[in-house]
């Protein structure tokens, strides 16, 4: 069987969506005009944390949409298995449901990880309190 090729219209739409997503990420991450030239390691860490502060929401949205999509696809695969068990294995639906649940849980796990390294405060992670081998690195 010959693989199905994308039409020119589908390719154009895909390229437009990719361009819109890229511009959205750039616009969302370029909100701070206070970034300073990094002269020390502490300044570099602060600039990295400042520049990546908006990615949490983007990652959460992508995970929620992907998790919901995989959950729905898993339900349809399980329905296909019930209708014709010989044609569609049950593992296809269960794998999609499991991956969808993992994607839906990922933003909460990420928030818990961020809260654990910032003493429970989600307002701003303090780069000056990071330590390595009981020696303050960022001074």
C-alpha positions in Angstrom: 0.0 0.0 0.0 1.4 3.4 -1.0 1.7 5.9 1.9 -0.7 8.9 1.8 1.1 12.1 0.8 0.2 15.5 2.2 -1.5 17.9 -0.2 -0.1 21.4 -0.9 -3.0 22.9 1.1 -2.3 20.8 4.1 1.4 21.7 4.0 0.7 25.4 3.7 -1.7 25.2 6.7 0.9 23.3 8.7 3.5 25.9 7.9 1.2 28.7 8.9 0.4 27.1 12.2 4.1 26.5 12.9 4.9 30.1 12.1 2.0 31.3 14.4 3.2 29.1 17.2 6.8 30.4 16.8 5.7 34.0 16.9 3.5 33.4 19.9 6.4 31.9 21.8 8.7 34.8 20.8 6.1 37.4 21.8 5.4 35.6 25.0 9.0 35.3 26.1 10.0 38.9 25.0 7.9 40.6 27.7 10.8 41.8 29.8 12.9 44.7 28.6 14.9 44.8 31.8 17.4 42.1 30.9 20.9 43.2 31.6 24.2 42.3 30.1 25.5 39.4 32.1 28.9 40.2 33.7 28.9 37.5 36.3 27.5 33.9 36.6 24.8 35.1 38.9 23.6 37.7 36.2 23.6 34.9 33.6 21.4 32.7 35.8 19.0 35.5 36.6 18.7 36.4 32.9 18.0 32.7 32.0 15.4 32.4 34.7 13.8 35.7 33.6 13.7 34.8 30.0 12.2 31.3 30.6 9.6 32.4 33.1 6.8 32.5 30.5 7.4 28.9 29.2 5.6 27.4 32.1 2.2 28.5 30.8 3.1 27.4 27.2 4.2 24.0 28.4 1.0 23.6 30.5 -1.3 24.4 27.6 0.5 22.1 25.2 0.3 19.3 27.8 -3.4 19.8 28.5 -4.3 19.9 24.9 -2.1 16.9 24.1 -3.4 14.9 27.1 -7.0 15.6 26.3 -6.4 14.6 22.7 -4.7 11.4 23.6 -7.4 10.6 26.2 -10.1 11.0 23.5 -8.1 8.9 21.0 -7.7 6.2 23.7 -11.4 6.1 24.3 -12.1 5.7 20.6 -9.5 2.9 20.3 -11.1 1.1 23.2 -14.4 1.4 21.5 -12.9 0.0 18.3 -11.6 -2.9 20.4 -15.0 -3.6 21.9 -16.6 -3.5 18.4 -13.9 -5.7 16.8 -11.4 -7.3 19.3 -9.5 -9.1 16.5 -8.8 -6.0 14.6 -7.8 -3.5 17.3 -5.8 -4.6 20.3 -6.7 -3.3 23.8 -3.2 -2.1 24.4 -3.5 0.6 21.8 -6.3 2.3 23.7 -4.7 1.8 27.1 -1.3 3.2 26.0 -3.1 6.3 24.7 -5.0 6.8 27.9 -1.9 6.3 30.0 0.1 8.8 28.0 -2.8 11.3 28.0 -3.0 11.0 31.8 0.7 11.5 32.1 0.5 14.7 30.0 -2.4 16.0 32.0 -0.4 15.4 35.2 2.8 16.9 34.0 2.0 20.6 34.7 1.1 19.8 38.3 4.3 17.8 38.7 6.3 20.6 37.2 4.7 23.1 39.6 5.5 20.8 42.6 9.1 20.6 41.5 9.4 24.3 41.1 7.8 24.8 44.5 10.2 22.4 46.1 13.3 24.3 45.0 11.9 27.7 45.9 10.7 26.9 49.4 7.1 26.7 48.3 7.0 30.2 46.8 5.9 30.1 43.1 6.3 33.9 42.7 10.0 33.9 41.8 12.7 31.3 42.1 15.6 32.9 43.9 18.9 32.2 42.0 21.0 33.7 44.8 20.0 30.9 47.3 21.2 28.0 45.1 24.1 26.2 46.8 26.5 23.5 45.7 28.4 21.3 48.3 27.6 23.8 51.1 29.4 26.6 49.2 27.4 29.6 48.0 28.1 29.8 44.3 26.1 32.9 43.3 27.8 35.8 45.1 
